[in-house]
């Protein structure tokens, strides 16, 4: 099958950040499918545009010698306030539509997969679908605009109204919708009036090909000693440092645990990182360490050298519907999880018996959960690994994704 993937945040090879489709597309190629990706030039995690793209509107290349990738201009003002981010979204929409219409003019595909957020990706998918005369799958990685509204990122009433219309249009025009959690499906059916038989669920998952290789050969204790962590109880957070993550709650816990062996390591970047670093310095937190983003293989080494992985989001109702991406990396690396997200993510950790849940933004509860993790010799890490092997193996789910699309295409 020939697949056109539209994904604004598709990573460069070895870039830090969410790699769901970087991994799945390669698995699809291994199964004999052909994949072309339309994506942006801007890395949302580092906030930069690579030098090689400066002054360019489009750049055609290959990824891992298997995928064809068309990168399109995205405004570099992504982190310069609300208007800067909005312009980044719309600039990608314009250039991606143009690129699909003209740069890929003579290329034929069987199906389009568009993954959101940003929700504006639905415009590109609909335009590409009309141009190519093929159906598109709309993937919901986050319930947007609800999450943006609840976290305070989106406040403009006109933009909210437009976003709700765009959400409805994307659900209606797509021939199939993929959601990442059962709670997403429940919400779409009960509040968005989406037919249940139009929805499939292929969740986030673990990249065991990478983690299993490291688990066999990597000297985690050696790295821990090299980093000066050997006498510390290390809690690592990996991911975006943004408004939605509300990582201040980790600083609050660190302040309470300042004179213990507990050490917090925050790996990544984002709009709030400078503020977090400044706040940590203001509080004189000697047990908090910030590390710049790194490729996933290196990140997994740091996870394996830590004692616990933390999954953290702001306390809002919508986040109770999501699986936290980083949780699966912790499970794949056989590390216990400190879960500061209620809802389905909490249920995942409790079903797997692979860590402790604490109420988000409740410092006393977070500190208590950390102390419980430190003092209880439960095999949380192994439990999480085995549960994920059974239910969240990316290789298995990637094949199922394509099989479900092919099955539904027969009915189009």
N, C-alpha and C positions, 0 to 999 in steps of 0.2 A: 504494500500500500504506500502511496505517496502522500506525505503529511506536510501541511504548512502550519507551523507553530508561531503564534504571535504572543510574544512575551517581552514586555518592556525591559525587564530586569535580568534577562538571560546573561549569565556570567561569562567573562573571558576565562580561558583555561587557567586554572590555579588561582583565580580571584577568590577573595573571601566573600562570604554571603550565602544566601539560600540557594542550594544547588539541586533542588528537586528535579527540574527539567534537564539540567546538564547531565544528570545521571540517567534519567529515564530515556532521553533521546538516544543515548549511546546504546542502551539496552535494546531499544527498538531497532536500531541499525544492526545489532548483533542478530536479531531475528529476521533480517532481510528486508526491512522497510527502508524507505528513503525519506529523509527529513530535511526540510528547509526552515530556517528560523528567521523571523523578522523581529528585531529587537533594537534597543537603544544603545547609544555610545557612552552614556553616563552611568557610573557605578554609584548606586544609591547609598551604599554602606560607607565608602571612602569619601564620597562627595566630590569626586574628580572625574575629569574627562582625560583619557590617555592622550599623550602628546601626538601619537600617530594619527589621531582623528581631528586634530585642530584644523579648523577651516574647511572641513569636509561636511557635505550633506549626507553622503552615503559611503559605505565601505563594504565591499564584498570579500568574504574570506571563507576558510574552512575551519571547523572545530574538531580537534583530535583526528584530523584526516578522514573524517567520516560524515560530518554535517556540513551543509551549505548554510552560511550565515550572512544575512543582509543587515548591517547595522545602520541605523538612521539617526539623524541629528536629534538631540534633546537639549533644551536650554540648560546651561550650567547653573542657572539661578535656583535650582531645586530647593536648596536650604535657605533661600533668602526670603523668608516670610511666606504668608499664604499665597500672595499673588505670584511670587516666584515659583512656587510649587505648581500652581494652577497652569502657569505658562509652560512649565516643563511637561506637564501632561498633554496640553493641547499641541505643543510643538511636535511631540512624538506622534500624536494622532495624524497631524497633517503630513509629516514626512513619511510615516509608515503607509498611509493610504496612497501617496504618490509613488512610493517605492514598489508597493504591490501592483499598482496599475501599470507602471512603466518599466521598472527595473526587472520585474518578474513577469513581464507581459506575455512571453511565449512559453512559460512553464506551466505544466498541467499537474493538478493535484486531485486526490480523491476526497480529502476532508481537511477542514481547518480546525485547529484547536487554539482557543484564545483563553489565556489565564489571567484572572483578575484577583486583587487590585493591581493597578488602578482600574476603576470601573470604566474609564473612558476607552479602555481596550475594546469594549463592546462595539464602539463606532467603527474601529478598524476591521474587526471581524465581520461586521455586517456589510461594509463596503467591499471587502475582499470576497465575501460570499457572493455578492451581486456581480462583481467583475468576473470571477472564476466560475460562476454558476454551479457552486457546490455548497453543501451544508456546513455549518460550523457548530462545534462543541464549545460551550461556554463553561469554563471552570471557575468555581468560587473558592478561593483560598481564604477569604475573609469576608464577613458580612458587611460590605460597604454599601451605602454610606453610614449605616448604624454605628459602627465602631469609631468612625471619624467624628461623628456627632457627639457620641458619649464621652470621648476623650478630650473634646474641646478643640480638635484640629479643624473641624468644619463648623462654622457658625453663621455664615452668610445665608440668609433665607432663600435668596434667588438660586444660589448654587445648590443648596440642599434640595430645593424643588426640582431643579434640572437633573440632579443626581438620581433622585427617586424615579423620575421619568426614564432616565437612561437605564437604570437597573431593570425596570419593568420591560423596556424594549429589548434588552439583552436576553432576558428569560424567554420572552415571546418569540423572538426571531431565531433563536438557536434551535437546532433539532434535538439536542441532547445537553443536559447539564450535569457536570461532575461536581460533587461536593466532597469536602475533605473530612467531614465528621457527620455522625448520625444526627446531631443537633441541628446542623445546617439544613438537612433534608426536612426535619420536623418544622423548622421555621419557614422554609420556602412553601411547604404544603399548607401549613396552618395560617400563615399571615400574608403570603404573597400569591396565594391561589395558583401555585404551579402544580400541574398534574404529577402525582407521585411516580407514574410510569415513565416520565420524561427524565427522571433523576437517577444517576448512578453514584456510587461512592467508592473512590479510590483515594485513600487517605495519604498523608505524609508517611514516611517509612524510614527504615534503617538501611544504610548502604553497607551491608555485611562484607562485601568483597574487599572494601577498604579496611574496615575495623578488624576483620578476622586475620588479615595479613599482619597488621600491627600487633594484635594480641599474641601472635605466634613468636614474633621476633623483636619487638620493641622493648628496650630497657626503661620501663617507666620509673623505677626506683633511681636509676642513674640520672634521669632528667630532674627528678624531684630534688636530688642532692645538688645537682648543678645549679638549680634555681634558688637554692637556699630554703627549700620547703620541708626538709626531712624531719624537723621537729614541730611542724605545724599541721593543723587540721585544715586542709585547703578546700574552700568552696569556690568553684569556678562558674562564672556566667559567660556564655558565648552568644554574641548576637548584636543586634542594633541597640544603640544607646539613644532612644528616642522618647518622646512624650508618652507614647502608649506603654512603654516598658516600665516607666516610673522606678528607675533604679535607685532613687533616693531611699527606698525602703531597705535596700541592702546596706546603705551607709548608716541608716538608723540602727540596724542590727549590729553592724561593725562597731559603732560607738558603744553599745552596751557590752560588747565582747572584747573591748580594746585590750584588756589586760589578761586575756586568755590565749590559748594556742591557736584560736580560730583566725584564719587568714582568708580574706576575700580577694579573688582575682577576676577582674572584668576585662574580657577580651572582645574587641570590636571597635566600632565607631558609630557616629550618628550625630544628629543635631544637638543633643544634650550632653555630649561628652565633655566639652570644655567646661560647662557649668558643673558637672559632676566632679571633675578633677579639682576645680576651684573650691567647691564645697568640702571635698575631702581634705584639702590643704587647710581650709579655714578651721575645720574641726580638729586638725592635727591627728588624723587617723593613720596610724603607722601600720595598721593591719589591713589596709586596702591597697591593691596594686592594679594599675591600668596597663594593658598591653594592646598594642596596635593590631588591626586585623591581619590575618594570615591565611594561606591556603588551607583547605579542609584537612588534608593529611597532617599538616603541622598542628592544626587545632586539636585533632583527635589525640595527638601525642600529649598535649597539655591536659586534656580531659583525663587521660589515663594516668597522668602524674598527680592529679588531684584526688581528693577523697570523696567529693560530692559535686554534682552538677546542679545548678539552680535554674529553674524556669520561672520567669518573672513577668508579670503584666500589671497594669493599673487595675484597680478594683472597679470594674464596670460590668454590667450585666452581659453585654454582647460577648465579652471575652470568655464567658462561661460556655460558649458554643464551640471553642476552637481547641485543636490539638496544637500544643507548642512544638514548633519544628525541632528546637534544640533538645527536647526531651528524648527524641529518638536517637540522637547522637550519643547522649549519656547512656542510654540503654544498650546501644551497640558496643559501647566501650566498657560495659560491665560496671558502671558507676551508679551508686544510689542517687535518687533525685530529691531535691528540696523543691517541692511544688508550691508556688505562690500564685496559683491560678485555680479558681473554683470551677465547677462544672465538669465537662467531659474530660479535661486534662487531669483533674483530681481523680475522677473515676478510673482513668487509665492507670495511674500510679497505684491506686488502691487495689484494682483488679489484679495487677501484676505483682503486688506486694513488693514494690521496688523502691520505696522511699517514704518520705513524710510530707503530708500536706499541712500548710499553715495559712490562716486567713491573710489575704493580701493586705498590706499596709497596717497590720497589727504587729507592732514590734515585739511585744511580749510573747505572742504566739510563735513568731518566727524564731526568736531566741530559744524558746522551749523546744521547738522542732529540731533545731540545730544540736542542742544538748542531747536530745534523744538519739539522733544519728551518731553522735560521737560515742555514746556509752552503750549502745545495744549492738551485739554481735550477730545481727540478722543478715543472711546473705542476700541483701537487697540487690546488689549489682548483678549477681548470677540470676536471680529471679527475673529481673527486668530483661536481661539478655535472652533468656529462654522464652519468655512471653512474647517478645518482639520477633524472635525467630519463627514462632508459630503463626503470628498474626500480622506482622508488619515488615515482611521481607520485600524490599523494593524490587528485586528482580522478579519475584512472583507477581507482585501487584502491577508492574509495568506491562507484563504480558497480558494480564487480565484486563487492563485498561484498553488495550488495542482490540482484544477479543470482543469486549462489550461494544465498542464503537462499530466494529465490523458487523456484529449481530444487529445493531439498530439501523445501520446503513441499508441493510437488506429490506427494511420496512419503509424507507424514504421513497 
